[in-house]
Amino acid sequence: MNWRYLHYLELVIEHGSFAAAARAAGVSQPAISHGMRQLQREFTTPLFVRSGRTLQPTGVALKAAAERAGIAERFETLAAPRAAPGHHERLRVGVTPSAALVCGPALHAQWCHDRPRRRLEMHSADEGRLLARLQGGELDLVISPKPRGCRTAGLTAEALYQIAPLVYARRAHPLARVQSLQDLQAASWAIVGPSVSGPVDVLQEAFAVRRMKPPRVAVSCPDYASLLHLMTRSDLLCVLPHPALLGSVSGNAVVPLRLREALPRYEMHVFAPVRPRQAVRAVIDGLRHGWVSGADGHGAPSAGHRLDQPRGTPDRRPR
């Protein structure tokens, strides 16, 4: 079996298409297509199935990619045993941009506290790609919402906390006192994207369910720090999924809009293989316990602070 073709398979799974895999590998798209045809001859079942305009990897493809990644990792460990912590000392976690900020301290506490040899690696991308990498063995955990229509074969999903997104604006924004989404139809928005089912989709759904025209997204930012910095210096609006993200702005420079309508709520989940390593299982249990009890002392929410609602903000149910 050609090692290079297995690498191409990994890239197709990670990047979602032959064209994107070709760009990542620095080869032509026909080279990827040829490699996939040759690799398919080694298997009696399909490596990909078509879903609309996209190709979805089958369980056979995910297993082959995972085994290739595992072999490559073992070779790297033998070639450079002192270069970096071994696989058992690393925790590779896929996180959405908001989960990186909200869960980062708790992940560090669970994995690294009093264990100087351990290393936490957080990787950010859209939910679909993160879960594909988890299925392919490149990650140990993923913390994200459940993407609609995304296959999670071979994974477990446990609810971690609920998100109730809110619309935010700079304090002196001309629309800071409006009370309805109807009054925001002409506004321009900034988002963190792209995302399979992140803040922009919540925003789109909130407008669509009320039969309003789609919101105008003027800027797509790489992270929430740059988004909030931009908002304090413009009339852009944004959706924040969690109040912890406000830590990058001083004082009350950005405030939530007190709208009559609520944006759709969603659950953040921790995804893992069906049989994770024992140490990884302990991290999952610690995360879940911290969010239920609110008192793990290492970055989990303090007692009495709801994760889905900023302090002093009234609860608004979706209508």
Kinemage of the C-alpha trace (Angstrom):
@kinemage 1
@onewidth
@group {chain A} dominant
@subgroup {mainchain}
@vectorlist {calphas} color= white
{ca met a 1} P 0.000 0.000 0.000
{ca asn a 2} L 1.447 3.378 -1.055
{ca trp a 3} L 2.374 5.502 1.981
{ca arg a 4} L 1.941 8.727 0.013
{ca tyr a 5} L -1.624 7.828 -0.964
{ca leu a 6} L -2.504 7.250 2.687
{ca his a 7} L -1.138 10.718 3.440
{ca tyr a 8} L -3.371 12.116 0.691
{ca leu a 9} L -6.313 10.302 2.292
{ca glu a 10} L -5.565 12.026 5.609
{ca leu a 11} L -5.511 15.410 3.881
{ca val a 12} L -8.805 14.793 2.066
{ca ile a 13} L -10.469 13.864 5.374
{ca glu a 14} L -8.932 16.833 7.187
{ca his a 15} L -9.620 19.484 4.537
{ca gly a 16} L -12.925 18.172 3.185
{ca ser a 17} L -12.228 18.015 -0.562
{ca phe a 18} L -9.720 16.829 -3.157
{ca ala a 19} L -8.974 20.434 -4.166
{ca ala a 20} L -8.211 21.554 -0.612
{ca ala a 21} L -6.111 18.428 -0.001
{ca ala a 22} L -4.104 19.175 -3.152
{ca arg a 23} L -3.352 22.707 -1.919
{ca ala a 24} L -2.266 21.376 1.480
{ca ala a 25} L -0.012 18.732 -0.107
{ca gly a 26} L 1.427 21.095 -2.723
{ca val a 27} L 0.354 18.828 -5.601
{ca ser a 28} L -2.264 18.985 -8.341
{ca gln a 29} L -5.855 17.891 -7.814
{ca pro a 30} L -5.498 15.095 -10.434
{ca ala a 31} L -2.640 13.705 -8.299
{ca ile a 32} L -4.995 13.459 -5.314
{ca ser a 33} L -7.724 11.905 -7.464
{ca his a 34} L -5.280 9.361 -8.882
{ca gly a 35} L -4.020 8.511 -5.408
{ca met a 36} L -7.554 7.942 -4.135
{ca arg a 37} L -8.384 5.680 -7.101
{ca gln a 38} L -5.247 3.629 -6.529
{ca leu a 39} L -5.905 3.434 -2.798
{ca gln a 40} L -9.521 2.362 -3.365
{ca arg a 41} L -8.248 -0.737 -5.180
{ca glu a 42} L -6.800 -1.943 -1.867
{ca phe a 43} L -10.243 -1.980 -0.211
{ca thr a 44} L -13.423 -3.929 -0.937
{ca thr a 45} L -15.665 -1.212 0.528
{ca pro a 46} L -15.857 2.467 -0.536
{ca leu a 47} L -13.567 5.008 1.107
{ca phe a 48} L -16.018 7.844 0.429
{ca val a 49} L -19.763 8.210 -0.079
{ca arg a 50} L -21.370 11.166 -1.771
{ca ser a 51} L -23.675 13.416 0.273
{ca gly a 52} L -25.059 16.150 -1.954
{ca arg a 53} L -22.040 17.873 -3.472
{ca thr a 54} L -19.597 16.645 -0.856
{ca leu a 55} L -17.764 13.372 -0.244
{ca gln a 56} L -18.019 11.912 3.252
{ca pro a 57} L -15.304 9.498 4.486
{ca thr a 58} L -16.531 6.061 5.481
{ca gly a 59} L -15.481 4.225 8.597
{ca val a 60} L -12.920 2.283 6.550
{ca ala a 61} L -11.296 5.521 5.367
{ca leu a 62} L -11.205 6.973 8.883
{ca lys a 63} L -9.654 3.783 10.267
{ca ala a 64} L -7.016 3.667 7.519
{ca ala a 65} L -6.105 7.312 8.127
{ca ala a 66} L -5.961 6.779 11.882
{ca glu a 67} L -3.665 3.759 11.533
{ca arg a 68} L -1.379 5.671 9.173
{ca ala a 69} L -1.219 8.589 11.650
{ca gly a 70} L -0.403 6.185 14.472
{ca ile a 71} L 2.428 4.531 12.526
{ca ala a 72} L 3.845 7.934 11.526
{ca glu a 73} L 3.731 9.068 15.132
{ca arg a 74} L 5.626 5.972 16.306
{ca phe a 75} L 8.318 6.546 13.685
{ca glu a 76} L 8.654 10.185 14.744
{ca thr a 77} L 9.025 9.110 18.373
{ca leu a 78} L 11.801 6.651 17.454
{ca ala a 79} L 13.593 9.191 15.252
{ca ala a 80} L 13.553 12.019 17.824
{ca pro a 81} L 12.861 10.614 21.289
{ca arg a 82} L 13.936 13.800 23.048
{ca ala a 83} L 12.346 16.341 20.734
{ca ala a 84} L 8.898 16.510 22.328
{ca pro a 85} L 6.723 14.747 24.904
{ca gly a 86} L 5.572 11.295 23.822
{ca his a 87} L 2.035 10.667 22.703
{ca his a 88} L 0.995 9.521 26.179
{ca glu a 89} L 2.220 12.855 27.608
{ca arg a 90} L 0.270 14.981 25.122
{ca leu a 91} L -3.390 15.891 25.133
{ca arg a 92} L -4.523 17.037 21.680
{ca val a 93} L -7.828 18.883 21.952
{ca gly a 94} L -9.827 20.352 19.089
{ca val a 95} L -11.722 23.464 20.168
{ca thr a 96} L -13.851 26.105 18.532
{ca pro a 97} L -12.547 29.663 19.103
{ca ser a 98} L -14.985 30.260 21.965
{ca ala a 99} L -14.289 26.870 23.586
{ca ala a 100} L -10.558 27.649 23.564
{ca leu a 101} L -11.189 30.685 25.767
{ca val a 102} L -13.899 29.171 27.953
{ca cys a 103} L -12.363 25.724 28.484
{ca gly a 104} L -8.631 26.397 28.140
{ca pro a 105} L -7.949 26.992 31.860
{ca ala a 106} L -9.911 23.905 32.916
{ca leu a 107} L -8.146 21.741 30.320
{ca his a 108} L -4.763 22.945 31.534
{ca ala a 109} L -5.706 22.264 35.151
{ca gln a 110} L -6.985 18.778 34.407
{ca trp a 111} L -4.040 17.725 32.237
{ca cys a 112} L -0.971 19.687 33.345
{ca his a 113} L -1.437 20.555 37.017
{ca asp a 114} L 1.465 19.048 39.030
{ca arg a 115} L 2.579 17.091 35.930
{ca pro a 116} L 5.499 19.039 34.392
{ca arg a 117} L 6.156 16.511 31.601
{ca arg a 118} L 2.686 16.829 30.139
{ca arg a 119} L 1.738 19.160 27.303
{ca leu a 120} L -1.657 20.464 26.216
{ca glu a 121} L -2.131 21.158 22.494
{ca met a 122} L -5.264 23.035 21.426
{ca his a 123} L -6.189 23.082 17.743
{ca ser a 124} L -8.926 25.340 16.365
{ca ala a 125} L -10.993 24.935 13.207
{ca asp a 126} L -14.652 24.562 12.294
{ca glu a 127} L -16.539 21.789 14.046
{ca gly a 128} L -16.792 19.486 11.045
{ca arg a 129} L -13.040 19.400 10.438
{ca leu a 130} L -12.263 18.975 14.119
{ca leu a 131} L -14.530 15.932 14.365
{ca ala a 132} L -13.049 14.441 11.191
{ca arg a 133} L -9.571 14.791 12.710
{ca leu a 134} L -10.820 13.164 15.919
{ca gln a 135} L -12.249 10.260 13.939
{ca gly a 136} L -8.953 9.987 12.091
{ca gly a 137} L -6.955 9.707 15.327
{ca glu a 138} L -5.250 13.116 15.056
{ca leu a 139} L -6.985 14.498 18.167
{ca asp a 140} L -7.871 13.040 21.571
{ca leu a 141} L -10.893 15.243 22.321
{ca val a 142} L -13.065 17.855 20.637
{ca ile a 143} L -15.126 20.501 22.438
{ca ser a 144} L -17.724 21.993 20.107
{ca pro a 145} L -21.424 22.081 19.277
{ca lys a 146} L -22.878 19.195 17.303
{ca pro a 147} L -22.740 20.229 13.624
{ca arg a 148} L -25.959 19.524 11.769
{ca gly a 149} L -25.695 16.537 9.479
{ca cys a 150} L -22.133 15.694 10.568
{ca arg a 151} L -21.367 11.996 10.989
{ca thr a 152} L -19.933 11.108 14.398
{ca ala a 153} L -19.441 7.357 13.917
{ca gly a 154} L -17.071 5.875 16.472
{ca leu a 155} L -17.369 8.830 18.842
{ca thr a 156} L -19.168 9.546 22.089
{ca ala a 157} L -20.716 12.955 22.789
{ca glu a 158} L -21.385 14.238 26.301
{ca ala a 159} L -23.106 17.568 27.011
{ca leu a 160} L -20.761 20.000 28.760
{ca tyr a 161} L -22.629 23.294 29.052
{ca gln a 162} L -25.408 25.239 27.369
{ca ile a 163} L -24.870 28.385 25.342
{ca ala a 164} L -27.405 31.220 25.115
{ca pro a 165} L -25.837 33.642 22.586
{ca leu a 166} L -26.463 37.382 22.914
{ca val a 167} L -26.073 40.309 20.540
{ca tyr a 168} L -23.395 42.823 21.593
{ca ala a 169} L -22.467 46.357 20.544
{ca arg a 170} L -20.098 49.047 21.766
{ca arg a 171} L -21.640 51.076 24.564
{ca ala a 172} L -22.117 54.254 22.472
{ca his a 173} L -23.497 52.387 19.446
{ca pro a 174} L -26.514 54.146 17.862
{ca leu a 175} L -28.475 50.867 18.155
{ca ala a 176} L -27.352 49.937 21.672
{ca arg a 177} L -30.809 50.605 23.119
{ca val a 178} L -32.994 48.898 20.511
{ca gln a 179} L -35.239 46.111 21.803
{ca ser a 180} L -36.030 44.025 18.719
{ca leu a 181} L -34.215 42.167 15.951
{ca gln a 182} L -36.519 44.003 13.568
{ca asp a 183} L -34.607 47.201 14.377
{ca leu a 184} L -31.285 45.552 13.463
{ca gln a 185} L -32.087 44.576 9.877
{ca ala a 186} L -29.973 47.387 8.408
{ca ala a 187} L -27.026 46.792 10.774
{ca ser a 188} L -23.630 45.390 9.756
{ca trp a 189} L -22.171 42.450 11.651
{ca ala a 190} L -18.755 41.006 12.467
{ca ile a 191} L -18.297 37.270 13.031
{ca val a 192} L -15.650 34.735 13.918
{ca gly a 193} L -15.629 32.254 11.103
{ca pro a 194} L -15.989 30.223 9.115
{ca ser a 195} L -17.925 27.754 11.269
{ca val a 196} L -20.218 24.807 10.635
{ca ser a 197} L -22.687 25.818 13.332
{ca gly a 198} L -21.241 28.777 15.159
{ca pro a 199} L -22.383 32.312 15.964
{ca val a 200} L -23.085 33.361 12.374
{ca asp a 201} L -25.440 30.396 11.895
{ca val a 202} L -27.247 31.219 15.132
{ca leu a 203} L -27.650 34.757 13.827
{ca gln a 204} L -28.867 33.575 10.413
{ca glu a 205} L -31.380 31.254 12.060
{ca ala a 206} L -32.697 33.990 14.353
{ca phe a 207} L -33.459 36.179 11.352
{ca ala a 208} L -34.716 33.353 9.126
{ca val a 209} L -37.233 32.003 11.650
{ca arg a 210} L -38.802 35.469 11.769
{ca arg a 211} L -38.791 35.721 7.957
{ca met a 212} L -36.396 38.641 7.893
{ca lys a 213} L -33.739 39.134 5.246
{ca pro a 214} L -30.346 37.639 6.178
{ca pro a 215} L -28.086 39.846 8.300
{ca arg a 216} L -25.261 41.628 6.507
{ca val a 217} L -21.898 40.175 7.575
{ca ala a 218} L -19.284 42.831 6.833
{ca val a 219} L -16.198 41.329 8.521
{ca ser a 220} L -15.025 37.802 9.316
{ca cys a 221} L -12.417 37.750 12.114
{ca pro a 222} L -9.961 34.966 13.024
{ca asp a 223} L -10.749 35.100 16.776
{ca tyr a 224} L -12.875 36.851 19.387
{ca ala a 225} L -10.098 39.140 20.612
{ca ser a 226} L -9.758 40.753 17.182
{ca leu a 227} L -13.539 40.861 16.767
{ca leu a 228} L -14.066 42.700 20.066
{ca his a 229} L -11.183 45.082 19.380
{ca leu a 230} L -12.811 45.934 16.045
{ca met a 231} L -16.238 46.431 17.609
{ca thr a 232} L -15.000 48.989 20.134
{ca arg a 233} L -13.841 51.100 17.193
{ca ser a 234} L -16.766 50.688 14.795
{ca asp a 235} L -20.539 50.381 14.529
{ca leu a 236} L -20.418 46.655 13.842
{ca leu a 237} L -22.577 44.290 15.909
{ca cys a 238} L -21.656 40.751 16.894
{ca val a 239} L -22.988 37.633 18.595
{ca leu a 240} L -21.033 36.313 21.569
{ca pro a 241} L -21.754 32.750 22.712
{ca his a 242} L -20.290 33.203 26.187
{ca pro a 243} L -19.589 36.126 28.569
{ca ala a 244} L -16.074 34.809 29.252
{ca leu a 245} L -15.127 36.105 25.808
{ca leu a 246} L -15.484 39.701 27.057
{ca gly a 247} L -12.213 39.392 28.946
{ca ser a 248} L -10.288 41.004 26.073
{ca val a 249} L -12.138 44.355 26.357
{ca ser a 250} L -11.818 46.793 29.223
{ca gly a 251} L -14.697 47.846 31.458
{ca asn a 252} L -18.097 47.887 29.792
{ca ala a 253} L -16.879 48.997 26.367
{ca val a 254} L -19.099 46.295 24.814
{ca val a 255} L -22.602 45.642 26.147
{ca pro a 256} L -25.385 43.133 25.400
{ca leu a 257} L -28.496 44.389 23.633
{ca arg a 258} L -31.669 43.780 25.636
{ca leu a 259} L -33.762 42.298 22.841
{ca arg a 260} L -37.239 40.847 23.280
{ca glu a 261} L -36.307 37.915 21.035
{ca ala a 262} L -33.757 35.333 22.097
{ca leu a 263} L -31.228 33.773 19.762
{ca pro a 264} L -31.285 29.972 19.417
{ca arg a 265} L -29.576 28.130 22.277
{ca tyr a 266} L -27.264 25.201 21.742
{ca glu a 267} L -25.247 22.683 23.724
{ca met a 268} L -21.469 22.467 23.813
{ca his a 269} L -20.329 18.837 23.859
{ca val a 270} L -17.086 17.036 24.555
{ca phe a 271} L -16.476 14.411 21.863
{ca ala a 272} L -14.088 11.476 22.322
{ca pro a 273} L -13.414 8.034 20.847
{ca val a 274} L -15.632 5.281 22.204
{ca arg a 275} L -12.638 3.869 24.129
{ca pro a 276} L -10.359 6.790 25.034
{ca arg a 277} L -7.114 6.441 26.958
{ca gln a 278} L -7.644 6.241 30.712
{ca ala a 279} L -5.930 9.610 31.239
{ca val a 280} L -8.164 11.204 28.601
{ca arg a 281} L -11.247 9.716 30.248
{ca ala a 282} L -10.147 11.312 33.515
{ca val a 283} L -9.978 14.726 31.790
{ca ile a 284} L -13.497 14.301 30.410
{ca asp a 285} L -14.839 13.350 33.832
{ca gly a 286} L -13.035 16.290 35.410
{ca leu a 287} L -14.439 18.738 32.859
{ca arg a 288} L -17.984 17.478 33.307
{ca his a 289} L -17.702 17.508 37.094
{ca gly a 290} L -16.299 21.042 37.052
{ca trp a 291} L -19.146 22.379 34.976
{ca val a 292} L -21.794 20.588 37.018
{ca ser a 293} L -20.401 21.581 40.415
{ca gly a 294} L -18.925 24.930 39.324
{ca ala a 295} L -16.101 24.635 41.850
{ca asp a 296} L -13.010 22.818 40.623
{ca gly a 297} L -10.743 25.722 41.570
{ca his a 298} L -8.682 25.740 38.378
{ca gly a 299} L -10.546 27.869 35.883
{ca ala a 300} L -13.955 26.220 35.880
{ca pro a 301} L -16.883 28.570 36.563
{ca ser a 302} L -17.342 29.746 40.112
{ca ala a 303} L -20.352 28.644 42.113
{ca gly a 304} L -23.551 30.424 41.234
{ca his a 305} L -22.444 31.640 37.804
{ca arg a 306} L -24.526 30.185 35.007
{ca leu a 307} L -22.447 29.448 31.935
{ca asp a 308} L -25.196 30.391 29.520
{ca gln a 309} L -25.916 33.816 30.960
{ca pro a 310} L -23.836 36.887 31.896
{ca arg a 311} L -24.313 38.257 35.391
{ca gly a 312} L -27.108 40.777 35.540
{ca thr a 313} L -28.607 39.714 32.189
{ca pro a 314} L -32.261 38.638 32.235
{ca asp a 315} L -33.100 35.185 30.974
{ca arg a 316} L -34.978 35.225 27.687
{ca arg a 317} L -36.413 32.035 26.266
{ca pro a 318} L -36.608 31.541 22.462
{ca arg a 319} L -39.956 32.556 21.011
